[in-house]
């Protein structure tokens, strides 16, 4: 559950937020898919050891919670969503509460 949540948040940030080096951040995430697990074992162990999390649940969970595969798949999904579906429509109605279709539906 946590892996999916983190992947959704990171993919959403890469797709919808505008920040410097946004594409570079995505490519760094993407390149980690090309690294086999064997290459990442020692650095992961070193980081967990330096944070004094050996023999703890946090030491098992935290290094593996971020998933480049999930981020890639959710990014591709978010890129297929048209802008008209997630941006609120321009307010053309006289009623100020009708500025958003979702808010308008919830108020009734």
Backbone as JSON Lines, residues from 0, in Angstrom:
{"i":0,"aa":"X","n":[0.82,-1.19,0.0],"ca":[0.0,0.0,0.0],"c":[0.87,1.26,0.0]}
{"i":1,"aa":"X","n":[1.91,1.25,0.81],"ca":[2.8,2.41,0.87],"c":[3.57,2.62,-0.41]}
{"i":2,"aa":"X","n":[3.93,1.51,-1.06],"ca":[4.68,1.59,-2.32],"c":[3.83,2.23,-3.4]}
{"i":3,"aa":"X","n":[2.56,1.87,-3.45],"ca":[1.65,2.46,-4.44],"c":[1.45,3.95,-4.14]}
{"i":4,"aa":"X","n":[1.26,4.29,-2.88],"ca":[1.04,5.68,-2.49],"c":[2.24,6.56,-2.85]}
{"i":5,"aa":"X","n":[3.44,6.1,-2.55],"ca":[4.65,6.85,-2.88],"c":[4.81,6.98,-4.39]}
{"i":6,"aa":"X","n":[4.52,5.91,-5.13],"ca":[4.63,5.96,-6.59],"c":[3.64,6.94,-7.19]}
{"i":7,"aa":"X","n":[2.41,6.95,-6.68],"ca":[1.4,7.89,-7.18],"c":[1.83,9.33,-6.91]}
{"i":8,"aa":"X","n":[2.32,9.59,-5.7],"ca":[2.74,10.96,-5.36],"c":[3.91,11.42,-6.23]}
{"i":9,"aa":"X","n":[4.89,10.56,-6.43],"ca":[6.05,10.98,-7.22],"c":[5.68,11.15,-8.7]}
{"i":10,"aa":"X","n":[4.83,10.28,-9.22],"ca":[4.4,10.42,-10.62],"c":[3.55,11.67,-10.81]}
{"i":11,"aa":"X","n":[2.68,11.95,-9.87],"ca":[1.85,13.15,-9.94],"c":[2.72,14.4,-9.94]}
{"i":12,"aa":"X","n":[3.74,14.41,-9.08],"ca":[4.63,15.57,-9.0],"c":[5.4,15.76,-10.3]}
{"i":13,"aa":"X","n":[5.87,14.67,-10.89],"ca":[6.65,14.77,-12.12],"c":[5.78,15.24,-13.29]}
{"i":14,"aa":"X","n":[4.51,14.86,-13.3],"ca":[3.65,15.21,-14.43],"c":[3.03,16.6,-14.27]}
{"i":15,"aa":"X","n":[2.49,16.93,-13.11],"ca":[1.67,18.13,-12.98],"c":[2.38,19.34,-12.37]}
{"i":16,"aa":"X","n":[3.42,19.15,-11.58],"ca":[4.1,20.29,-10.99],"c":[5.21,20.76,-11.92]}
{"i":17,"aa":"X","n":[5.34,22.04,-12.04],"ca":[6.4,22.62,-12.87],"c":[7.53,23.08,-11.93]}
{"i":18,"aa":"X","n":[8.66,22.42,-12.02],"ca":[9.82,22.8,-11.22],"c":[11.08,22.59,-12.05]}
{"i":19,"aa":"X","n":[12.17,23.26,-11.67],"ca":[13.41,23.11,-12.44],"c":[13.9,21.66,-12.42]}
{"i":20,"aa":"X","n":[14.42,21.21,-13.51],"ca":[14.96,19.87,-13.67],"c":[13.92,18.78,-13.45]}
{"i":21,"aa":"X","n":[12.69,19.06,-13.84],"ca":[11.61,18.09,-13.71],"c":[11.87,16.86,-14.56]}
{"i":22,"aa":"X","n":[12.27,17.07,-15.8],"ca":[12.55,15.93,-16.68],"c":[13.8,15.19,-16.24]}
{"i":23,"aa":"X","n":[14.76,15.91,-15.71],"ca":[15.97,15.27,-15.2],"c":[15.63,14.37,-14.02]}
{"i":24,"aa":"X","n":[14.75,14.84,-13.14],"ca":[14.32,14.02,-12.0],"c":[13.65,12.74,-12.48]}
{"i":25,"aa":"X","n":[12.81,12.86,-13.5],"ca":[12.17,11.65,-14.02],"c":[13.19,10.71,-14.62]}
{"i":26,"aa":"X","n":[14.15,11.23,-15.37],"ca":[15.14,10.35,-15.99],"c":[16.04,9.67,-14.96]}
{"i":27,"aa":"X","n":[16.3,10.35,-13.86],"ca":[17.07,9.7,-12.78],"c":[16.28,8.54,-12.2]}
{"i":28,"aa":"X","n":[14.98,8.75,-12.01],"ca":[14.11,7.66,-11.53],"c":[14.09,6.53,-12.56]}
{"i":29,"aa":"X","n":[13.98,6.9,-13.83],"ca":[13.89,5.91,-14.9],"c":[15.18,5.1,-15.02]}
{"i":30,"aa":"X","n":[16.32,5.73,-14.89],"ca":[17.61,5.03,-15.02],"c":[17.79,4.0,-13.92]}
{"i":31,"aa":"X","n":[17.2,4.23,-12.75],"ca":[17.32,3.23,-11.68],"c":[16.66,1.91,-12.04]}
{"i":32,"aa":"X","n":[15.75,1.92,-13.02],"ca":[15.17,0.66,-13.49],"c":[16.21,-0.21,-14.18]}
{"i":33,"aa":"X","n":[17.24,0.41,-14.72],"ca":[18.26,-0.33,-15.45],"c":[19.32,-0.94,-14.54]}
{"i":34,"aa":"X","n":[19.3,-0.56,-13.27],"ca":[20.28,-1.11,-12.34],"c":[19.73,-2.41,-11.74]}
{"i":35,"aa":"X","n":[20.47,-3.49,-11.83],"ca":[19.99,-4.73,-11.21],"c":[20.04,-4.62,-9.68]}
{"i":36,"aa":"X","n":[19.29,-5.47,-9.05],"ca":[19.21,-5.46,-7.58],"c":[20.59,-5.69,-6.96]}
{"i":37,"aa":"X","n":[21.39,-6.52,-7.58],"ca":[22.71,-6.83,-7.04],"c":[23.59,-5.6,-6.91]}
{"i":38,"aa":"X","n":[23.41,-4.63,-7.79],"ca":[24.2,-3.4,-7.75],"c":[23.76,-2.52,-6.59]}
{"i":39,"aa":"X","n":[22.49,-2.61,-6.21],"ca":[21.95,-1.74,-5.18],"c":[22.01,-2.31,-3.77]}
{"i":40,"aa":"X","n":[22.43,-3.56,-3.63],"ca":[22.41,-4.19,-2.3],"c":[23.37,-3.51,-1.34]}
{"i":41,"aa":"X","n":[24.63,-3.36,-1.71],"ca":[25.61,-2.78,-0.78],"c":[25.29,-1.32,-0.42]}
{"i":42,"aa":"X","n":[25.0,-0.43,-1.39],"ca":[24.66,0.94,-1.0],"c":[23.43,1.02,-0.08]}
{"i":43,"aa":"X","n":[22.45,0.17,-0.34],"ca":[21.26,0.16,0.52],"c":[21.63,-0.29,1.93]}
{"i":44,"aa":"X","n":[22.44,-1.33,2.03],"ca":[22.89,-1.8,3.34],"c":[23.68,-0.72,4.07]}
{"i":45,"aa":"X","n":[24.55,-0.03,3.34],"ca":[25.38,1.03,3.95],"c":[24.52,2.16,4.5]}
{"i":46,"aa":"X","n":[23.51,2.58,3.73],"ca":[22.64,3.67,4.18],"c":[21.85,3.23,5.42]}
{"i":47,"aa":"X","n":[21.3,2.03,5.39],"ca":[20.54,1.53,6.53],"c":[21.44,1.39,7.75]}
{"i":48,"aa":"X","n":[22.66,0.95,7.55],"ca":[23.61,0.82,8.65],"c":[23.99,2.18,9.23]}
{"i":49,"aa":"X","n":[24.23,3.16,8.36],"ca":[24.59,4.5,8.84],"c":[23.45,5.17,9.59]}
{"i":50,"aa":"X","n":[22.22,4.83,9.26],"ca":[21.06,5.39,9.96],"c":[20.67,4.57,11.19]}
{"i":51,"aa":"X","n":[21.47,3.56,11.52],"ca":[21.24,2.69,12.69],"c":[19.86,2.05,12.64]}
{"i":52,"aa":"X","n":[19.5,1.55,11.47],"ca":[18.21,0.89,11.32],"c":[18.35,-0.6,11.02]}
{"i":53,"aa":"X","n":[19.52,-1.17,11.26],"ca":[19.68,-2.61,11.07],"c":[18.83,-3.35,12.09]}
{"i":54,"aa":"X","n":[18.28,-4.47,11.69],"ca":[17.44,-5.32,12.55],"c":[16.19,-4.6,13.03]}
{"i":55,"aa":"X","n":[15.65,-3.72,12.21],"ca":[14.38,-3.06,12.52],"c":[13.44,-3.19,11.33]}
{"i":56,"aa":"X","n":[12.15,-3.02,11.59],"ca":[11.19,-3.04,10.49],"c":[11.4,-1.86,9.55]}
{"i":57,"aa":"X","n":[11.74,-0.71,10.11],"ca":[11.99,0.47,9.27],"c":[13.15,0.23,8.32]}
{"i":58,"aa":"X","n":[14.16,-0.5,8.76],"ca":[15.29,-0.82,7.9],"c":[14.92,-1.74,6.75]}
{"i":59,"aa":"X","n":[13.85,-2.51,6.93],"ca":[13.37,-3.37,5.85],"c":[12.43,-2.63,4.91]}
{"i":60,"aa":"X","n":[11.6,-1.77,5.48],"ca":[10.53,-1.14,4.7],"c":[11.01,0.08,3.93]}
{"i":61,"aa":"X","n":[11.69,1.0,4.59],"ca":[12.03,2.29,3.96],"c":[12.89,2.2,2.7]}
{"i":62,"aa":"X","n":[13.92,1.35,2.65],"ca":[14.71,1.32,1.4],"c":[13.93,0.78,0.2]}
{"i":63,"aa":"X","n":[12.91,-0.01,0.44],"ca":[12.19,-0.65,-0.66],"c":[10.85,0.01,-0.97]}
{"i":64,"aa":"X","n":[10.5,1.07,-0.27],"ca":[9.16,1.65,-0.45],"c":[9.04,2.46,-1.74]}
{"i":65,"aa":"X","n":[10.12,3.02,-2.22],"ca":[10.07,3.78,-3.47],"c":[10.25,2.82,-4.64]}
{"i":66,"aa":"X","n":[9.36,2.94,-5.62],"ca":[9.39,2.02,-6.76],"c":[9.47,2.81,-8.06]}
{"i":67,"aa":"X","n":[10.55,2.62,-8.8],"ca":[10.69,3.29,-10.08],"c":[9.7,2.74,-11.09]}
{"i":68,"aa":"X","n":[9.4,1.46,-11.01],"ca":[8.43,0.86,-11.93],"c":[7.05,1.46,-11.73]}
{"i":69,"aa":"X","n":[6.63,1.57,-10.48],"ca":[5.33,2.17,-10.19],"c":[5.27,3.63,-10.61]}
{"i":70,"aa":"X","n":[6.34,4.36,-10.37],"ca":[6.38,5.76,-10.78],"c":[6.27,5.89,-12.29]}
{"i":71,"aa":"X","n":[6.96,5.05,-13.02],"ca":[6.89,5.08,-14.48],"c":[5.48,4.77,-14.97]}
{"i":72,"aa":"X","n":[4.86,3.73,-14.42],"ca":[3.52,3.35,-14.87],"c":[2.48,4.41,-14.52]}
{"i":73,"aa":"X","n":[2.53,4.96,-13.32],"ca":[1.58,6.01,-12.95],"c":[1.84,7.29,-13.73]}
{"i":74,"aa":"X","n":[3.09,7.59,-14.04],"ca":[3.39,8.77,-14.86],"c":[2.76,8.64,-16.24]}
{"i":75,"aa":"X","n":[2.91,7.47,-16.83],"ca":[2.32,7.25,-18.15],"c":[0.79,7.37,-18.08]}
{"i":76,"aa":"X","n":[0.18,6.89,-17.0],"ca":[-1.26,7.01,-16.86],"c":[-1.68,8.47,-16.71]}
{"i":77,"aa":"X","n":[-0.97,9.21,-15.85],"ca":[-1.32,10.62,-15.64],"c":[-1.14,11.44,-16.91]}
{"i":78,"aa":"X","n":[-0.2,11.07,-17.76],"ca":[0.01,11.81,-19.0],"c":[-1.11,11.58,-20.01]}
{"i":79,"aa":"X","n":[-1.88,10.51,-19.85],"ca":[-2.99,10.25,-20.76],"c":[-4.27,10.99,-20.36]}
{"i":80,"aa":"X","n":[-4.31,11.55,-19.16],"ca":[-5.51,12.26,-18.7],"c":[-5.54,13.64,-19.34]}
{"i":81,"aa":"X","n":[-6.61,13.98,-20.05],"ca":[-6.67,15.31,-20.67],"c":[-6.73,16.41,-19.61]}
{"i":82,"aa":"X","n":[-6.19,17.57,-19.96],"ca":[-6.18,18.71,-19.03],"c":[-7.59,19.14,-18.64]}
{"i":83,"aa":"X","n":[-8.55,18.94,-19.51],"ca":[-9.92,19.37,-19.24],"c":[-10.54,18.6,-18.08]}
{"i":84,"aa":"X","n":[-10.03,17.42,-17.78],"ca":[-10.62,16.62,-16.7],"c":[-10.11,16.99,-15.32]}
{"i":85,"aa":"X","n":[-8.91,17.51,-15.22],"ca":[-8.41,17.79,-13.88],"c":[-8.31,19.28,-13.58]}
{"i":86,"aa":"X","n":[-8.39,20.15,-14.57],"ca":[-8.41,21.58,-14.31],"c":[-9.86,22.04,-14.16]}
{"i":87,"aa":"X","n":[-10.13,22.93,-13.21],"ca":[-11.5,23.42,-13.08],"c":[-11.89,24.27,-14.28]}
{"i":88,"aa":"X","n":[-13.14,24.21,-14.69],"ca":[-13.56,25.01,-15.84],"c":[-13.57,26.49,-15.52]}
{"i":89,"aa":"X","n":[-13.48,27.31,-16.54],"ca":[-13.55,28.76,-16.35],"c":[-14.95,29.13,-15.88]}
{"i":90,"aa":"X","n":[-15.01,30.07,-14.98],"ca":[-16.3,30.47,-14.42],"c":[-17.06,31.33,-15.44]}
{"i":91,"aa":"X","n":[-18.08,30.74,-16.04],"ca":[-18.91,31.48,-16.98],"c":[-20.31,31.7,-16.43]}
{"i":92,"aa":"X","n":[-20.59,31.08,-15.29],"ca":[-21.93,31.22,-14.7],"c":[-21.99,32.45,-13.82]}
{"i":93,"aa":"X","n":[-23.2,32.92,-13.57],"ca":[-23.36,34.08,-12.69],"c":[-23.2,33.69,-11.22]}
{"i":94,"aa":"X","n":[-23.5,32.46,-10.92],"ca":[-23.41,31.98,-9.54],"c":[-21.95,31.68,-9.2]}
{"i":95,"aa":"X","n":[-21.37,32.32,-8.16],"ca":[-19.96,32.06,-7.83],"c":[-19.72,30.63,-7.34]}
{"i":96,"aa":"X","n":[-20.76,29.96,-6.82],"ca":[-20.56,28.59,-6.36],"c":[-20.5,27.61,-7.52]}
{"i":97,"aa":"X","n":[-20.8,28.04,-8.72],"ca":[-20.77,27.16,-9.88],"c":[-19.42,27.23,-10.6]}
{"i":98,"aa":"X","n":[-18.38,27.69,-9.93],"ca":[-17.08,27.81,-10.58],"c":[-16.43,26.46,-10.83]}
{"i":99,"aa":"X","n":[-16.82,25.47,-10.09],"ca":[-16.27,24.14,-10.28],"c":[-17.4,23.12,-10.31]}
{"i":100,"aa":"X","n":[-17.34,22.22,-11.26],"ca":[-18.39,21.24,-11.39],"c":[-18.5,20.34,-10.18]}
{"i":101,"aa":"X","n":[-17.37,19.98,-9.58],"ca":[-17.39,19.1,-8.42],"c":[-17.99,19.81,-7.22]}
{"i":102,"aa":"X","n":[-17.57,21.03,-6.99],"ca":[-18.1,21.78,-5.87],"c":[-19.59,22.04,-6.03]}
{"i":103,"aa":"X","n":[-20.0,22.28,-7.26],"ca":[-21.4,22.54,-7.52],"c":[-22.24,21.31,-7.22]}
{"i":104,"aa":"X","n":[-21.75,20.15,-7.59],"ca":[-22.48,18.9,-7.33],"c":[-22.56,18.6,-5.84]}
{"i":105,"aa":"X","n":[-21.5,18.92,-5.11],"ca":[-21.49,18.65,-3.67],"c":[-22.39,19.59,-2.89]}
{"i":106,"aa":"X","n":[-22.63,20.79,-3.42],"ca":[-23.45,21.76,-2.7],"c":[-24.94,21.47,-2.81]}
{"i":107,"aa":"X","n":[-25.33,20.75,-3.81],"ca":[-26.76,20.5,-4.01],"c":[-27.3,19.43,-3.14]}
